Structure formats: C-alpha cells, structure tokens
C-alpha cells in the first residue's frame, strides 16, 4: 500500500466535513451546518476517502453511517479541531485576559429561561468574551460536547439511557408550574382550574410528557388546550388574556422576576425536574466555562430568593462549588 502522506494532503475543510457528517448523520443536514451545497460536500467526502484510502461512510435510507475507518477518522478530526479551538482561545486571552470563546449548548427551557440573565451578567463582567451558542435537544448536544465542540451544556438533567461518561452537576429544579398574568382571578382563588383556557408548550416530547403527566394528576382535560411550540405566542397570550399556561416555570423567569407573570399555586406538588450543567467526562472546565458557571450559580441563587421560588440545599448545587452556592427552585 502506498503512503497516504496525510500531513501534506489532508485539509482542514475535510476534517470539518467528517465531523459534521458524523454529528448530523445526513448529507443534507451536514451540508446545511457547513453552509455548503450537498454536491460540494459529497465531493469533499469522496476526496477525503481517496486520501485516506478507505470508505468512511455508508449510505442508507435515512442518511449516512460511519464505517470503522470513518469512526477512526472522525475521532482524529475532532481532536485536531479541538486543539485549534484551544489555540484560538489561548491567543485571544494573550491579547486580552478578559477575552476568549465560550462554546455553549443550551436545552430549550434553559435557552428561554435562565440563559438570557446569565449571559447578560457574563458579558458585563467579560465584555471581550465571544459566545457561540447552540440550542438543541439532549441527543443533539451531547455528541457535540463529547467531540469537544461545546465546553458545556446547560439545562434539564435527564437520566441517560446508557452510561455516556458525562458529568452532571444539578443546580436547580425547574418544575412544571401553572403561570398566569399578574392580577389574574385565579390568584385570588376564583373558581376551579378547569374553568380556564390552557396553553401548553410542545417544545420537546419530554416536556410534553411531563406536562401531560401533571395534567392527569390534576384531573384536567386538555382536549381543548392550545398546544404550540411558540414560546413567544404563549408569552403574549399570558400577558394579554386570561389564558393560563402549564409549563416549566423558568421558561418565563424574566417575567416572573419583573412581576408581570405569577405562579398559581397547585393543589399537588409537581415532580422534580433537576437541571444544571452537563460537563465533559473529565469534568474540567475552561476558564470561560468556569466564568459561565459562576454567573449561572449567582443568577440561580437570585431567582431562588424571590417569592416565586425558595432556596434549597438538599440535592442541588455541587459541594465545594467556587462560590459556595447551593440553590434551586422548588414549587410552592
């Protein structure tokens, strides 16, 4: 077999293509993520296979699947790309100690809820910091975290179906709660819950299942409820009408802090929905990741001290965290 001369022949765009193909498992989605055409990505894959002298991906009805050689190539590509990101961050910090890059993954509730407040604090403390945000579901973000493309993921901590080697750091609880505008008659105990129009988010199947389980416990018929994936629509309805929403409380944390929305007490406690940080297997955080974690803990502590949440120390917050904060949100 002739020598491959990989150091001379492999190109950076080919490594990025391998990473995208394994992450997306689809030529169409991978091409979109790289902002190239599908034919261009197909040519890049063909050229890469020629250089490596191996078939890297098999096509099937639902996309592409890496071969054994493909998995080896993707692993090497991701290590090279991660080293380049580390170098980029180090050079930024040499030029400006407050600079650097944070690659952050956010699950839907965190993206709409705690994240805006945390990022506002972080940008104020480190104005030179660059933030790359990727919003998605757990199954979409964890491969990126494993590949080193994300520093950490923030949001709901679901129990993995199989061990994945990730570290999970619970910091707060985001229960399903009943929300209404300030001044809503329900806040004065006016009538049963069943008498009000419901809005229910359908951001993910897991959130929908949690909401349906609580509806069943409350004995509420949601056949006529408005179900929508639009966070903005639910927020507008809550402020402009007497619609009430059953949803993760922290999705509307900004409005709860401002007092324009309120939590309506429920006759039963909602099950815990622990949330926090998902870290790489080593548990180590970059300096920018550490700065984000400190801001997150401080923001959670502020939320927990307000009248729509109370601080808890049992089961939430890491022992020996940087600022000693152990806080969460508990349904009242």
C-alpha positions in Angstrom: 0.0 0.0 0.0 1.3 3.4 -0.9 1.9 6.0 1.8 -1.1 8.3 2.4 1.1 11.4 3.3 -1.8 12.7 5.4 0.1 15.6 6.9 0.6 17.1 3.4 -2.7 16.0 1.8 -5.5 16.3 4.4 -7.1 19.7 4.5 -9.0 21.5 7.4 -12.3 21.6 5.5 -12.1 17.9 5.1 -11.8 17.4 8.8 -14.8 19.7 9.4 -16.8 17.7 6.9 -16.1 14.4 8.7 -17.1 15.9 12.0 -20.3 17.3 10.5 -21.3 14.1 8.8 -20.9 12.0 11.9 -22.8 14.6 14.0 -25.7 15.0 11.6 -25.7 11.5 10.1 -27.2 13.1 6.9 -25.5 14.7 3.9 -28.3 17.3 3.6 -28.1 18.3 7.3 -24.3 18.2 7.3 -24.1 20.4 4.2 -26.5 22.9 5.8 -24.5 23.0 9.0 -21.3 23.8 7.0 -23.1 26.3 4.7 -22.1 24.4 1.6 -24.1 22.6 -1.1 -24.7 18.9 -0.9 -22.8 18.1 -4.1 -19.8 20.1 -2.7 -19.9 18.1 0.5 -20.2 14.8 -1.5 -17.1 15.8 -3.5 -15.2 16.6 -0.3 -16.2 13.2 1.2 -15.1 11.4 -2.0 -11.7 13.3 -2.0 -11.2 12.5 1.7 -11.8 8.8 1.1 -9.3 8.9 -1.7 -6.7 10.5 0.5 -7.4 8.0 3.4 -7.7 5.1 1.0 -10.8 3.8 2.9 -14.6 4.1 2.7 -15.6 6.4 5.6 -19.4 6.5 5.4 -22.1 4.1 4.2 -25.3 5.4 2.8 -28.7 4.1 4.0 -32.3 5.0 3.6 -32.2 7.6 6.5 -28.8 9.1 5.9 -25.2 8.0 6.4 -23.5 5.9 8.9 -19.7 5.9 9.7 -17.7 2.8 8.9 -15.0 1.6 11.3 -12.5 3.6 9.3 -14.9 6.5 9.4 -15.1 6.5 13.2 -11.3 6.4 13.5 -11.1 9.3 11.0 -13.8 11.3 12.8 -12.1 10.9 16.2 -8.8 12.2 14.8 -10.5 15.1 13.0 -12.3 16.1 16.2 -9.0 16.0 18.2 -7.3 18.3 15.6 -10.3 20.7 15.5 -10.4 20.8 19.3 -6.7 21.7 19.5 -7.3 24.5 17.0 -10.2 25.9 19.1 -7.9 25.7 22.2 -5.2 27.6 20.3 -7.7 30.2 19.2 -8.9 30.7 22.7 -5.4 31.0 24.1 -4.4 33.6 21.5 -7.5 35.6 22.4 -6.5 35.6 26.1 -3.0 36.6 25.3 -4.3 39.7 23.5 -7.0 40.4 26.2 -7.1 38.4 29.5 -10.8 39.0 29.6 -11.4 37.6 26.2 -11.7 34.0 25.0 -14.5 31.9 23.5 -17.3 30.1 25.2 -19.0 27.3 23.2 -22.2 26.7 25.0 -25.1 24.2 24.4 -28.5 25.0 25.8 -31.6 22.9 26.2 -34.9 24.6 25.3 -36.1 25.6 28.8 -32.7 27.0 29.8 -32.4 28.8 26.5 -35.7 30.7 27.0 -35.3 31.0 30.8 -32.1 31.3 32.8 -29.7 31.8 29.9 -30.5 35.4 28.9 -30.0 36.6 32.5 -26.8 34.6 32.9 -25.3 35.8 29.6 -26.1 39.4 30.4 -24.1 39.1 33.6 -21.3 37.3 31.9 -21.0 39.9 29.1 -21.0 42.7 31.7 -18.1 41.0 33.6 -16.2 39.9 30.5 -17.1 42.2 27.6 -14.4 40.8 25.4 -15.8 37.2 25.6 -17.1 35.6 22.4 -20.1 33.3 22.9 -21.0 30.6 20.5 -24.5 29.3 21.4 -26.0 26.1 20.1 -29.6 25.4 21.2 -31.0 21.9 20.8 -32.2 18.7 22.4 -30.1 16.5 24.7 -29.5 13.9 22.0 -28.3 16.6 19.6 -26.0 18.4 22.0 -24.2 15.6 23.8 -22.4 14.3 20.7 -21.0 17.9 20.2 -20.0 18.0 23.9 -18.2 14.6 23.5 -16.5 15.9 20.4 -15.2 19.0 22.2 -17.2 21.3 20.0 -19.0 22.5 23.2 -17.5 23.5 26.5 -20.6 22.6 28.4 -24.4 22.1 28.2 -26.9 23.8 30.4 -30.4 22.7 31.1 -32.6 19.8 32.2 -30.6 16.8 33.5 -32.2 13.7 32.1 -31.0 10.3 33.2 -29.1 8.8 30.2 -30.5 5.5 28.8 -26.9 4.1 28.9 -23.8 5.5 30.6 -22.3 8.2 28.4 -19.3 9.3 30.5 -20.6 12.8 31.0 -20.6 14.6 34.4 -23.9 16.1 35.5 -24.0 18.9 38.1 -27.5 19.6 39.4 -28.0 23.2 40.4 -31.7 23.9 40.4 -35.2 22.4 39.9 -37.4 23.5 37.0 -40.9 22.1 37.9 -43.9 22.3 35.7 -46.0 25.2 37.1 -49.2 27.0 36.3 -48.5 30.6 35.2 -50.9 33.5 34.8 -50.7 37.2 34.4 -50.4 39.4 37.5 -53.9 40.2 38.6 -55.5 37.0 37.2 -58.6 36.0 39.1 -57.1 32.5 39.8 -54.5 34.2 42.0 -57.4 35.1 44.3 -58.7 31.6 44.4 -61.6 32.3 41.9 -63.0 29.0 40.8 -61.5 25.7 39.8 -58.6 25.3 37.4 -60.8 23.5 34.9 -62.6 26.7 34.1 -59.7 28.4 32.3 -58.3 28.1 28.9 -54.9 26.4 28.8 -51.8 26.9 26.7 -49.3 24.1 26.6 -45.8 24.2 25.1 -44.7 21.4 22.8 -41.0 22.2 22.6 -39.9 18.6 23.0 -41.6 15.3 23.5 -40.1 15.0 27.0 -41.6 18.4 28.2 -44.9 17.4 26.6 -44.9 14.1 28.5 -44.1 15.8 31.8 -47.0 18.2 31.3 -49.4 15.5 30.3 -48.5 13.5 33.4 -49.2 16.5 35.7 -52.5 17.2 33.9 -53.5 13.7 34.6 -52.7 14.1 38.3 -54.7 17.3 38.4 -57.6 15.6 36.7 -57.7 18.3 33.9 -59.0 17.6 30.4 -56.6 19.3 28.0 -58.6 18.3 24.9 -59.3 21.9 24.1 -56.0 23.4 25.1 -53.8 25.4 22.8 -50.6 23.3 22.1 -47.8 25.2 20.4 -44.0 25.2 20.0 -44.0 29.0 20.0 -42.7 30.4 23.3 -43.4 33.9 22.1 -47.1 33.1 21.4 -47.7 31.6 24.9 -45.9 34.6 26.5 -48.1 37.1 24.6 -51.3 35.2 25.4 -50.4 35.1 29.1 -49.9 38.9 29.2 -52.8 39.9 27.0 -55.6 37.5 28.1 -56.8 35.3 30.9 -55.2 32.2 29.4 -53.1 30.2 31.9 -50.1 28.0 30.9 -48.8 24.8 32.3 -45.1 24.8 31.6 -41.6 24.7 33.1 -41.6 27.7 35.4 -38.2 29.0 34.5 -39.1 29.5 30.8 -40.8 32.7 31.9 -38.3 33.6 34.6 -37.7 37.1 33.3 -41.4 38.0 33.5 -41.6 36.3 36.9 -38.7 38.5 38.1 -40.4 41.6 36.7 -43.7 40.7 38.3 -45.8 40.7 35.1 -46.4 36.9 35.5 -47.2 35.0 38.6 -47.2 31.3 39.7 -50.6 30.0 40.5 -50.5 27.5 43.5 -51.4 24.0 42.6 -53.2 21.5 44.9 -50.4 19.0 44.4 -46.6 19.3 44.1 -45.1 18.8 40.7 -42.4 16.2 40.3 -38.8 17.4 40.5 -37.1 18.3 37.2 -33.5 18.7 38.1 -31.4 21.0 35.9 -27.9 22.3 35.8 -24.6 21.7 33.9 -23.5 18.8 31.7 -19.8 18.6 31.5 -17.2 16.6 29.6 -16.2 13.3 31.1 -13.1 14.8 32.7 -15.4 17.3 34.5 -12.8 20.0 33.7 -13.9 23.4 32.5 -12.1 26.0 30.5 -11.6 29.4 32.1 -14.5 30.7 30.1 -16.7 27.8 31.2 -15.8 28.4 34.8 -16.8 32.1 34.4 -20.1 31.0 33.0 -20.7 28.5 35.8 -20.1 31.2 38.5 -22.5 33.6 36.8 -25.1 30.8 36.5 -24.9 29.9 40.2 -25.2 33.5 41.2 -28.3 34.0 39.0 -29.9 30.8 40.2 -29.4 32.0 43.8 -31.1 35.3 43.0 -34.1 33.5 41.5 -34.3 31.2 44.4 -34.6 34.1 46.8 -37.7 35.6 45.2 -41.3 35.0 46.1 -41.9 32.5 43.3 -39.1 30.2 44.4 -37.3 29.3 47.6 -33.7 28.2 48.0 -33.0 24.5 48.7 -29.6 22.9 49.6 -30.6 19.3 49.5 -29.7 17.6 46.3 -28.9 20.7 44.3 -25.6 22.6 44.0 -22.2 20.9 44.0 -20.4 20.5 47.3 -17.4 22.9 47.3 -18.5 24.9 44.3 -16.5 28.0 43.6 -18.8 30.5 45.3 -20.4 28.1 47.8 -23.8 28.5 46.3 -26.2 25.6 46.6 -29.6 26.8 45.4 -32.6 25.7 43.4 -36.2 26.4 42.6 -39.0 24.5 44.3 -42.7 24.6 43.5 -44.6 26.1 46.4 
